[in-house]
Amino acid sequence: MPDFIHIHPNDNVVVALHAIAKGTVYAADGVSVTANTDIPQGHKMAIKPLAENEHVIKYGFSIGHATADIAVGDWVHTHNMKTNLEGEMEYTYNPNITFPEPQTPGTFRGFRRKDGKVGIRNEIWIIPTVGCVNDVAKAMVKENQDLVTGSIEGLYTFTHPFGCSQTGHDHAQTRKLLAALTRHPNAGAVLVLSLGCENLTHEQFLAELGDFDADRVKFLTCQHVSDEMEAGRALLEECAKFAAQFEREEISASELVIGMKCGGSDGLSGITANPTVGRFSDMLVAQGGSTVLTEVPEMFGAEGFLMDRCVNDEIFAKAVNMINGFKAYFISHNEVVYDNPSPGNKQGGITTLEDKSCGCVQKGGSAPIMDVIGYGDAVTTKGLNMLYGPGNDLVSATALTAAGAHMVLFTTGRGTPFGAPAPTMKLATNTPLATNKRTWIDFNAGVVADGTRTLDEAAQDLMELVLATASGKQTWAEKKGYREISIFKDGVVL
């Protein structure tokens, strides 16, 4: 197993692939460098002398500058470097677009819905429109598990604290997000559960939902019935009767929509798991499928990897508005735009937001960006899409699900157990995590750092696992019943 990786020929640092002892020698690329101190896994070591204020280069890109002179062999981290980033920026469009060579799509066994859409699960979902009925929804799930028979694969609810005492934009976002989940094709049938006095009214929800199949979507307002559990049972039986008619059939991978997310990142995220996902994304796009990249704050500082890949001027303008709009959101709350990465990220070797972002955007591969969509909006364009959403794991994974992602690929260097409503596959950046957390991790991208699989081989392995998961193989989060949502909130609570 190699000790370090030199990611780009222009980099003046290398990254430790495992914990490095003082005195370890890096000898490659015409240089020989001895570590002056112990260096943790995922952290950086200087292979060239850096003067104070000189740029630190990783991924061939500046990830910050030295705050003191750094000698060859020194550990490079928060004690001797910091970010270069500031507020909103002006961008210029210099198209650099390469479409992947088309590939014959693979297949999976999924569920064809009556409207032509495709699901990879056949579940019944209970969607509360207000937090007041959360426990009712949970009780309905617990007491009606006998309906999970035949091709029906589960009965779940996704509780939240909103739907009332919200105003303006927050109220609209809650309404939009819940309606988007109701339309998700992984749900064979849906019961929308209301209280009756919340400000997210039944009429508002119907207007947001638009056209729907009355056999697939049922509604219950608890204040309008004497026994909500009895009434709920009757409606869930109707849901089960409708959902039970669907069976798995062979479907082209070109119909898949896959969300891409990272959390609990470390210094290997941008070297193993994220570029593995990026190569998978290019493969799926080449097969006619769609992928979705979000976490806008974790694009800050790495916009150069993305902007010039926008397919035309219109999409470029949407991307600029998304990036600068999120910066304005930070500034409007008197927050520092670049108050990131997290303590856990730093422990894992990520020093600045540029460092984090350059690793994060590796998930987007190299395909053109075909569209930029808003929070709660659905993917309508084949290929790679960008989605407006924060870096927060639960909020962004929920947004990916609402955008129509059949599955979320979640890369992590630190580990996390949670799951979104869509199957959430965890990819470890390093083998120790995959070994230690066997019941969290679905795929070990640490094999790339170990030298046992190339990025292309790991991406092919991932493609096979994605197709198997789309065909019914459960993720660890699914096996444990870990499913939840979190809705993006900005304004006041009344």
HELIX and SHEET records of a PDB file:
HELIX    1   1 GLY A  131  VAL A  133  5                                   3    
HELIX    2   2 ASN A  134  GLU A  143  1                                  10    
HELIX    3   3 GLN A  145  LEU A  147  5                                   3    
HELIX    4   4 GLY A  168  THR A  182  1                                  15    
HELIX    5   5 HIS A  202  LEU A  209  1                                   8    
HELIX    6   6 CYS A  222  HIS A  224  5                                   3    
HELIX    7   7 GLU A  228  ALA A  243  1                                  16    
HELIX    8   8 ALA A  253  GLU A  255  5                                   3    
HELIX    9   9 ALA A  273  ALA A  286  1                                  14    
HELIX   10  10 VAL A  296  GLU A  298  5                                   3    
HELIX   11  11 GLU A  303  PHE A  305  5                                   3    
HELIX   12  12 MET A  307  ARG A  309  5                                   3    
HELIX   13  13 ASP A  313  SER A  332  1                                  20    
HELIX   14  14 PRO A  343  GLN A  347  1                                   5    
HELIX   15  15 LEU A  353  CYS A  360  1                                   8    
HELIX   16  16 VAL A  361  GLY A  364  5                                   4    
HELIX   17  17 ASP A  393  ALA A  402  1                                  10    
HELIX   18  18 THR A  431  ASN A  436  1                                   6    
HELIX   19  19 GLY A  446  ASP A  450  1                                   5    
HELIX   20  20 LEU A  455  ALA A  470  1                                  16    
HELIX   21  21 TRP A  476  LYS A  480  1                                   5    
SHEET    1   A 4 PHE A   4  ILE A   5  0                                        
SHEET    2   A 4 VAL A  13  ALA A  16 -1                                        
SHEET    3   A 4 LYS A  44  ALA A  46 -1                                        
SHEET    4   A 4 TRP A  75  VAL A  76 -1                                        
SHEET    1   B 2 VAL A  25  ALA A  28  0                                        
SHEET    2   B 2 VAL A  31  THR A  34 -1                                        
SHEET    1   C 3 HIS A  55  LYS A  58  0                                        
SHEET    2   C 3 PHE A  61  ALA A  66 -1                                        
SHEET    3   C 3 MET A  81  LYS A  82 -1                                        
SHEET    1   D 3 VAL A 118  GLY A 119  0                                        
SHEET    2   D 3 THR A 107  ARG A 112 -1                                        
SHEET    3   D 3 GLU A 249  SER A 252 -1                                        
SHEET    1   E 4 GLY A 154  THR A 157  0                                        
SHEET    2   E 4 GLU A 123  PRO A 128  1                                        
SHEET    3   E 4 ALA A 187  SER A 194  1                                        
SHEET    4   E 4 VAL A 217  THR A 221  1                                        
SHEET    1   F 7 ILE A 369  ILE A 373  0                                        
SHEET    2   F 7 GLY A 383  LEU A 387  1                                        
SHEET    3   F 7 SER A 290  LEU A 293  1                                        
SHEET    4   F 7 VAL A 257  CYS A 262  1                                        
SHEET    5   F 7 MET A 407  THR A 412  1                                        
SHEET    6   F 7 THR A 424  ALA A 428  1                                        
SHEET    7   F 7 PHE A 443  ASN A 444  1                                        
END                                                                             
